[in-house]
Amino acid sequence: MTKEELQKIIAIDEGFRIELTTSTGNMDKFQEAICAFANDMPGSGKKGYLLIGVYDDGKISGMKVDDALMKRISGIRSDGNILPLPVMTTEKVQTDEGDVLVVEVTPSFDTPVRYRGRTFIRIGPRRDIASAEEERILAERCAASLPTYDTRPCREATLDDIDIDTIIKEYLPKAIDAETLATDKRPLNEQLASLRLFNMQWDCPTYAALIMFGKNPRYFMPGAYIQFVRFKGNTNGGEILNERRFEGCLYKILPQLENFIRDGIVTKRPVPISILREKDVQNYPYKVLRELMMNAVMHRDYQANMPTRLYQYDHHIEIMNPGGLYGQARPENFPHVNDYRNSVLAEMMKNLNYVNMFNHGVSEVQGLLKENQSPAAEFNVNLVTAFSVVVREPKDDDTTNVAKDVVKDVVKELSERQKIILDFIAENPTLTAKEMSEKMSEKMSEKTGIVPRTIQRDLADLQTKGIIVREGGRKEGKWVIKS
């Protein structure tokens, strides 16, 4: 800082941004002033200045700033008395009249800031302790202005760290309508900034851009990957049968993850649902695992070093992602209330058709599991730093196995005509023997035809074997296939 810049600061009236003092030993006074500047009660967004070595009338006192004083004042930032830690710099400015120690304090995003548990603010030129109402205002301002992690600038990164070609050729046409895109002649960084993928103030990409399109996201976020492990048995202590990592930006790994779930995890097997009909049952419905994994990568805490986990055991799968319930979501209102830890990432995944953001994913998951004859998913929402869900395979007990064998044996004993009769009943259970005989002739292409009495004998045989029953009278009744 030059002498001229110092004089401009001194010239500002000692209001909410400036405090002048000649004291060098009153550390409480200094820390209260720094705390008040960090809280920026007027909400100006302008930096505050504590000037040590200047009288109230703006004249420099002629003091000498030594290294010991510099260290004491600089140590205020990290001594733990002011929390959250203030953003501040200290600098000695030498003038002909004497030295001035300039402490520059940046307004905090995370307010209220407290010094030893008390919130200090500036009210004009006066410093005071905030009232309960003033603390509430500071807290609400923080909640309204504090950006989600994915919207924050990654100041280490540049445009070279993200896949610009993919964004231009593949993402922008999905995120912006064609007419608007065709007339948008702004520079690329401004276009990206409008989608919150670039920060103009710091001239760098946001974390959302690195998560979705980064060339090496793990360089900036070490935990930004998906870990799959297949264990033998049903605990983490079992032998590891398979292990795989999905690393890179989400734009590239999400299609890989979909294919892996479909081809590497999901299997199908037929299960009888009646005498002649079977239904394919999956060990884990593909749509269930896909929905849960997409939500895991969308809602996870990307500041954590833990990866998103997909662990498969003999009879269940566990999905865990760092970061518990967020924002308005609480254990008592889950899954009816939702909130987004990564709002920009959620919007991008919706534009790419990975999620719908309609807040009915949990109910859809439970419905698909029920349809597949699987137990309901088990959500653990009481973990403070993580969120987990367990999906179990449908049970295949001895009764089911015996039923399969019985079905095979019964079907072997039936004549071709009896199998066709069961098909007729499945389509229309109110058909009479005469109507079945007419349809049977067409079905079997027999020239002589099949008389109703023959059909009646087949129906009686099927009843004797316990395959069908008659409900109701002869005129208004119907045939029912026993399952």
Protein Blocks (a to p, Z undefined) as FASTA:
>chain_A
ZZklmmmmmmpccdfkbccdfbfklmmlmmmmmmmmmnomnonopacdddehiafkopae
hiacdfklmmmmmmmmmnopaccdddddddddddfkbccddddddddfbdcddeehiacd
dehjbccdddfklmmmmmmmmmmmmccfklpccfkbcfklpcfklmmmmmmmmmpcfklm
mmmccdfklmmmmnopacfklopadfklmmmmpcblmlmmmmlccdddddehjbfkbccf
bdcddedjfklmmmmmmmmmmmmmmccddddfbfkbccdddfbdfklmmmmmmmmmmmpc
fkbmbdcdddddfkbccdddehiaehjbcfklpckbccdfblmlmmmmmmnopagolopm
mmmmmmmmmmnopacddddfkbfkbccdddddddddfklmmmmmmmmmmmmmpcfklmmm
mmmmmmommbcfklmmmmmmmmnopakbpafklmmmmmmmmmmnomaccedjfklgccdd
dZZ
